[in-house]
Amino acid sequence: MLGTYFIIILVLVGIAFIGLGITTFFSKKKKFPNTHIGKSEAMRERGISCAATTDRKERESYKPIEIGKDEE
């Protein structure tokens, strides 16, 4: 009984994946959506960038604090 439910659920999930990807996979005009934050127009308008870009910008402007100088 449990095996029957598993097979039914597996078939339904498979049909759902095929249904969601049918226009993307079988249409020559469609492309996968670009989900990268840096390429999104709305994110750029808000000034939001991806973590790698933010990290690179912060490393470029990093100025270490000099500790340990003897002031005598």
C-alpha positions, 0 to 999 in steps of 0.5 A: 500500500505504501509503495503504491502511494510512493509511485503515484506521488513520484508520477505526479511530481514528474508530471509537474516538472515536465509541465513547468519546464515544457515551454523552456525545454521545447521552445526555441525562443525561450531561455532559462530565466536569469536569477543572478542578482547582479543581472536583475534590472530591479535589483540594480535600481535598488543598489543591491548586488550579489554577495561576491560583488559586495565582498570585492568592493569592501576588500578594495576599500579596506584600510587596516588599523595599525595597532601596536605602535609605541607612542613614547 
